[in-house]
């Protein structure tokens, strides 16, 4: 005898949740937002902050985030030219969520070490 499928009574946030996750769901995206939360960073500084990300992937993520309006890119008039990335107002809206995820991660890490 098979069990009947129960109807889920939880409100269905599929559209809003999927939309939000499409913004930050890419590899390294939360890390980039995290490190930009304290202020503008140059590409090389972000590479130092996130040593495991390749230059190619970091470049791709930065372009995607700029296209989505999460960060801004400013070309500095220096010799040689340099570029600074900073979070926009939209990008800053992700910080409470990313902060909460980081706090859960710290608790899980502490639990595993105990």
N, C-alpha and C positions, 0 to 999 in steps of 0.2 A: 504494500500500500504506500503510495507516494504522499508526501506531505504537501498540503496546499500552500501556495505562494501567498505570503501575507502582504497586504498593502502597506507601504511606508507612509506614515502620517507626518513625517518631518517636512516642513516647508521646503520647497525645491528651489535652491538658489543657483541652479545650474548655469543660467546665463550670466549672472553677475559674478559668480565664482570663477567660471571659465574665462570670462573677460579679464578679470584681475590676474588670474594665473598666467594668461597668455602674455601679460606684461612682464612678469617677474619669473616665469617658468624656465627660462633658458639657463643653460649651464653658466655658472659664475655670476649671473645677474644679481642675485642678492648680495654677493660679496662686493661687487662694484658699487651698488647703492650704499652698502654699509660704510665703505671707505670714503665715499664722497660726502657722507653725512656731516663730517667735521669741517668741510670746506673744499674749495677747488683743489684738484690734483692734476699733475701732468701725467702723460702716458707712462713715462719711465717710473714715476712714483707709484702708479697703480701696479705696474709689473713687480715692483719691490714688495708692495703690500700683499699681492697674490702671486707668490712665486711659482705655483704649480700650473698657472694658466699660460698657454702659449701666446705669443704675440699675435698670431693670426686670429685665434678665438677672441682674445681681448679686443682687437680691432673690430671684429664682427659684432660683438656685444655692444660696444660703445656706439657703433653706427646705428644698431637697432634701437638702442635706448634714446639716441638723439632723434631718430625718426618718429618715435612714439611720444616725444615731448617729455621724457623723464629726466633727461639731462641736457645741458647746453654745452656747446663747444665754442671756445673762444681762441682765435689765433692771435698770439702775442707778437707784437712788432719788435722782435729781437733778432739778433744774428748769432747763430742760425735761428730761424723761426721755431717757436714752440707753441704747443696747444695745451690749453687748460680745459678740463671738464668739471662741471659743477651741476649739482642737482637743481632742477626747477622746482616750483611750488608743487607740481604734481609728483615729482620724485620724492619730495619730503613727506608726502602723504603716506608713502610706503614704510616709513621708519618705525611707527608703532608696531606694525605687523612683523617686520624683520627683527625688531628688538624683542618682541614676545617669543619668536622662534628661537632666537639666541639664548634667551633665558631658559626655555625648556631644554635646549641642548646642553646648557651648563648643568641643569639638574640631572639629566640623563647621564652625563659624563661622571658626575659625582656619585650617582647611584651605582654605576658600573665599577667605579674605583673602590667602593666600600665592600 
